[in-house]
Amino acid sequence: MSPPPPLRKEAAPDWAALPPELLALVAGRLRHSVDYVRFRSVCSRWRAAARRIPFPPLLALPFDPDASALPFFDPSEIASSAAIRSLPLPEARHQALLGSSRGWLFLIDEAGSVSLLNPFTRARFCLPPVTETLARASSLSVSKVRDRWVLDHRNGKQPVTLYHMRSTFISEATLSSTPSEGDECAVIIVAVLASSTKLAFCRIGDREWTLFNTALHNFVSSVAYCDGRFYAVDAFGEVCACDVGISTRATYISSLMLPPERDSFRIMGLKKELLLVAHYMDGDFPHFKHHYEIYRTDIKRRMKWYRVDTIATRTVFLSVHFNSNAIGGAFYGCKSNAMYFSEPIRGGREPSRSQIHKMAVMDVTNGCLEVISCNCIVQFSREVFWFTPCLY
């Protein structure tokens, strides 16, 4: 009896040879930024077939500096059990996050080295390190001991850990534009300091930060870039315009003249208009009730603020303690004329006091709130922020 014929080895499918129209059809049905990145990474033909799609910002959840991944919540997947995902970030190991701007993350390590990282493309740029001068602008005295920062306190020297880098040097930063190959040196980065009326700026490639005075009387709480200028708002709603470059100057613009019980202000730029969100709370701890008011102004006309009760088809994503905010429209799976906001995550140090983090969606017109669980069980207390996927 003759042996059976050898099995024919099936040729592996040539996925790169799929028709362009079929690839474009598949790419057009992608609804989530992580899936979109994976699709584009297959090969050049798949990358060319994926047209540009606006994806909603993602909520960065507490980052463990000893780990190598950033967990995040996707608001477009609220109804899905897969709303919590993670991005591998080995570049961020042993570093703290200083927020995000235009989809890029700001990182700092315990030695004070600062960098800019795109978590999707993995592009990275080094920024100037922090110095005693930046801390001094926030009325803090620091020194370096064996490549680590210490805070000079009346009771002695205290180490500045990763968790305290934001409250000592830079609390957050804003980009004038998205860094891209060939013109990244034109990008201006403005940093909000820990507790200061001053700001600091640099360009990619600079060796040090440059301090400049604002026209504000209270600590700067938020900065936005709009139509060629940076705009800063302080803790009492006063706003100034900052021209940053060869000749840097700040000009006081206006104040909202609101009652003093507002807790914080966040400013956002969109084309040729600015939005200012005022936040305050009432009630007793821990059952605070949050209130938000949205104001707008046209920067090409007289700078007068008007309270708005609708943002039409737009959606605002707000971080209470970060300037990593965003505004856009027509995001898949997200509500329009709404504001998504997230408080700091507050968990206990004991496992029994761990909490499931929740965020809220507010209808801008009627102020009604919908509380949403992020399905993220946390311990300790951490601040969270939004970051917009920058995929190109």
Secondary structure, 3 states (H helix, E strand, C coil): CCCCCCCCCCCCCCHHHCCHHHHHHHHHCCCCHHHHHHHHCCCHHHHHHCCCCCCCCEEECCCCCCCCEEEEECHHHCCCCCCEEEEECHHHCCCEEEEEECCEEEEECCCCCEEEECCCCCCEEEECCCCHHHHHCCCCCEEEECCEEEEEECCEEEECCHHHCCCCCEEEEEECCCCCCCCHHHCEEEEEECCCCEEEEEECCCCCCEEEECCCCCCEEEEEEECCEEEEEECCCEEEEEECCCCCEEEEEEECCCCCCCCEEEEEEECCEEEEEEEEEECCCCCCEEEEEEEEEECCCCCCCEEECCCCCEEEEEECCCCCCEEEECCCCCCCCEEEEECCEECCCCHHHCEEEEEEEEECCCCCEEEEEEEEEECCEECCEEECCCCC
